[in-house]
Amino acid sequence: MSLFEGMDQYNRSCKYVSEVCTPVSQPLWTTPNTIKLELKNVILREFSAGKSGNAIFIIPPQAGHHSSIADYDTGQSLVEAALQSGVHSVYVAEWKTATPDRKNETIDSFIISMKECIQAIGSKVSLIGLCQGGWQSAIYTALYPEDVNSLVLAGAPIDFHAGNGMISRYAGLYPMTFFKSMVAMGNGVLDGRFLLTGFKMLNPLERFYSDYVNLYLNLHDEAYMRRFRKFREWYEYTLNLPGAFYLQVVRELFKENNLIHGQVKILDRQVDLKRIENPLILVAGDKDEITPEAQLFNMEHCVSSQSITKLIVPAGHIGVFMSKKVVEKYWPGIFETIRAHSCEAIREQAA
């Protein structure tokens, strides 16, 4: 090995270590926005440039990651795609990291916050639930169908025991004492780093080996490095969850599958999916091992909606709502369908 080759490898190694060890910062929103409302557990962000009507309200998942997944990057943003499709106003719930004083918050707390957000929006909304934000949106729509024009669920588990999903499988494998112990270690709050590690363990070979090999091999590829840094910033920046909320979700949804059976009680009311008569759009990924399509599509048998659209897109789990190909090719049609349902609802109200 020549001196120059040795120096090149040394510089390459230093750059690699620097990339791996650089602390992650809070992800940024891609599209300009304003804060419409701020509550203890959520910030309501408005992406509408002062326009009104035809409102879309996006509910990101509470799974340890930042809500900016709804506005991930240029060309990979549901917010951007919605605005380009002619939607007048887009709102996104930015969930806050849980602090110790919020440890006793439950699903009820977040449904109440959604209600306050929609009241601040000031009109009916087309609700879009992403991943874990999907069952939350379904619960809200079952409780308050009058607030919702149409309901879109993307990569969202509703029938948690269908399709042999990886997370549902592990949730059934471990006893509740395991999940309670993690909450206890956070003094009543679930540390988001536990969730991050759990996601990585679903595919340990790629997360702990291949990702780092690919990084080393592509250190001088600027386009690759930009994508790597962008994803790392979102993926590695974790949010904590209220312990009571997390344990309720694990027990009632993942373990007991109570939502699909109508046995979840929120705000002293039984959550009956049959109360959902709103137009329904279900979007699943053909490579989604986190939420197999059956976990989402089985919902069609439990609602009263007359208009149900089912769509399978070529993507893994988060790719359902942030893959460049999927956002560009499939979501404009979804937004057009949403807009048509909204216009129809306005005509019916005026009649």
Long-range contacts (C-beta under 8 A, 24 or more apart in sequence): 12-216, 12-219, 15-219, 16-215, 16-216, 16-219, 19-215, 19-219, 19-225, 19-228, 19-229, 20-212, 20-215, 24-232, 24-233, 24-236, 24-237, 25-233, 25-237, 26-66, 26-237, 27-66, 27-68, 27-233, 27-234, 27-237, 28-68, 29-68, 29-71, 30-68, 30-71, 30-72, 30-73, 30-74, 30-77, 30-79, 30-80, 31-71, 31-77, 31-79, 31-80, 31-83, 33-71, 33-92, 36-91, 36-117, 36-120, 36-121, 37-116, 37-117, 37-120, 39-113, 39-116, 39-117, 40-96, 40-102, 40-113, 41-95, 41-96, 41-98, 41-102, 41-105, 41-109, 41-110, 41-113, 41-242, 42-93, 42-94, 42-95, 42-96, 42-110, 42-113, 42-117, 43-93, 43-94, 43-96, 44-91, 44-92, 44-93, 44-94, 44-117, 44-120, 44-121, 45-91, 45-92, 45-93, 45-94, 46-89, 46-90, 46-91, 47-71, 47-79, 47-83, 47-89, 47-90, 47-91, 47-92, 48-83, 48-88, 48-89, 48-90, 48-91, 51-88, 51-89, 52-88, 52-89, 52-123, 53-88, 53-89, 53-123, 54-87, 54-88, 54-89, 54-126, 54-339, 54-342, 55-88, 55-89, 55-90, 55-91, 55-121, 55-123, 55-124, 55-125, 55-126, 56-82, 56-87, 56-89, 56-90, 56-91, 56-125, 56-126, 56-128, 56-335, 56-338, 57-91, 57-92, 57-93, 57-117, 57-118, 57-121, 57-125, 57-126, 57-127, 57-128, 58-90, 58-91, 58-92, 58-93, 58-128, 58-130, 58-133, 59-93, 59-114, 59-127, 59-128, 59-129, 59-130, 59-133, 59-134, 59-136, 59-137, 60-92, 60-93, 60-94, 60-95, 60-130, 60-131, 60-133, 61-130, 61-131, 61-132, 61-133, 61-134, 62-95, 62-110, 62-132, 62-133, 62-136, 62-239, 62-241, 62-245, 63-131, 63-132, 63-195, 64-192, 64-193, 64-194, 64-195, 64-196, 64-199, 64-238, 64-239, 64-240, 64-241, 65-192, 65-196, 65-234, 65-235, 65-237, 65-238, 65-239, 66-94, 66-234, 66-237, 66-239, 67-92, 67-93, 67-94, 67-95, 68-94, 68-234, 69-130, 69-234, 69-318, 69-321, 69-322, 70-130, 70-321, 72-230, 72-234, 72-322, 73-230, 73-322, 75-324, 75-327, 75-328, 76-322, 76-323, 76-324, 76-327, 77-322, 77-327, 78-128, 78-130, 78-321, 78-322, 78-327, 78-331, 81-327, 81-328, 81-331, 81-332, 81-335, 82-331, 82-335, 84-332, 85-331, 85-332, 85-335, 85-336, 85-339, 86-335, 86-339, 87-335, 87-338, 87-339, 89-121, 91-117, 91-121, 91-125, 93-117, 93-133, 95-239, 96-239, 97-192, 97-239, 97-240, 98-189, 98-190, 98-239, 98-240, 98-241, 98-242, 98-243, 98-245, 99-189, 99-240, 100-187, 100-188, 100-189, 102-189, 102-242, 103-187, 103-188, 103-189, 103-242, 103-243, 103-244, 104-188, 104-242, 104-243, 104-244, 105-242, 105-244, 105-245, 106-242, 106-244, 106-245, 106-248, 107-136, 107-139, 107-245, 107-248, 107-249, 107-264, 107-266, 108-266, 108-267, 109-242, 109-245, 110-136, 110-245, 111-136, 111-139, 111-140, 111-143, 111-266, 111-267, 112-267, 114-140, 115-140, 115-144, 115-147, 118-144, 118-147, 124-148, 124-149, 124-345, 125-149, 126-150, 126-151, 126-152, 126-338, 126-341, 126-342, 127-151, 127-152, 128-152, 128-153, 128-154, 129-153, 129-154, 129-156, 130-154, 130-155, 130-156, 130-320, 130-321, 131-155, 131-156, 131-157, 131-290, 131-291, 131-317, 131-318, 131-321, 132-156, 132-157, 132-249, 134-158, 134-296, 135-253, 135-259, 138-259, 138-273, 138-276, 138-299, 139-259, 139-264, 139-266, 139-271, 141-276, 141-278, 142-271, 142-272, 142-273, 142-275, 142-276, 143-266, 143-267, 143-269, 143-271, 143-275, 145-275, 145-276, 145-277, 145-278, 148-278, 149-278, 149-279, 149-338, 149-341, 149-342, 149-345, 150-278, 150-279, 150-280, 150-281, 150-337, 150-338, 150-341, 150-342, 151-276, 151-278, 151-279, 151-280, 151-281, 152-280, 152-281, 152-282, 152-283, 152-334, 152-338, 153-280, 153-281, 153-282, 153-283, 153-296, 153-299, 154-283, 154-284, 154-320, 154-321, 155-283, 155-284, 155-285, 155-288, 155-290, 155-291, 155-296, 155-317, 155-318, 155-320, 155-321, 156-291, 156-295, 156-296, 157-253, 157-291, 157-295, 157-296, 158-259, 158-260, 158-273, 158-295, 158-296, 158-298, 158-299, 158-302, 159-257, 159-259, 159-260, 159-294, 159-295, 159-296, 159-298, 159-299, 160-253, 160-254, 160-257, 160-259, 160-260, 160-295, 161-257, 162-292, 162-294, 162-295, 162-298, 163-291, 163-292, 163-293, 163-294, 163-295, 164-292, 165-289, 165-290, 165-291, 165-292, 165-295, 166-202, 166-289, 166-290, 167-202, 167-254, 167-290, 167-291, 168-254, 168-295, 170-198, 170-202, 171-250, 171-254, 171-255, 172-254, 172-255, 176-247, 176-250, 176-251, 176-255, 179-246, 179-247, 179-250, 180-247, 183-243, 183-246, 183-247, 186-240, 186-243, 188-242, 188-243, 188-244, 189-240, 189-241, 189-242, 189-243, 190-240, 190-241, 190-242, 190-243, 190-246, 191-238, 191-240, 192-238, 192-239, 192-240, 192-241, 193-238, 195-238, 195-241, 196-235, 196-236, 196-238, 202-289, 202-290, 260-298, 260-299, 260-302, 262-302, 273-299, 273-302, 273-303, 274-302, 274-303, 274-304, 275-304, 276-303, 276-304, 276-305, 277-303, 277-304, 277-305, 277-306, 278-305, 279-305, 279-306, 279-307, 279-308, 279-309, 279-337, 279-341, 280-305, 280-307, 280-308, 280-309, 281-308, 281-309, 281-311, 281-334, 281-337, 281-338, 282-308, 282-309, 282-310, 282-311, 283-311, 283-313, 283-320, 283-321, 283-330, 283-334, 284-310, 284-311, 284-312, 284-313, 284-320, 285-312, 285-313, 285-314, 285-315, 285-316, 285-317, 285-319, 285-320, 286-312, 286-313, 286-314, 286-315, 287-314, 287-315, 287-316, 287-319, 288-315, 288-316, 288-317, 288-320, 289-316, 289-317, 290-316, 290-317, 291-317, 307-341, 309-337
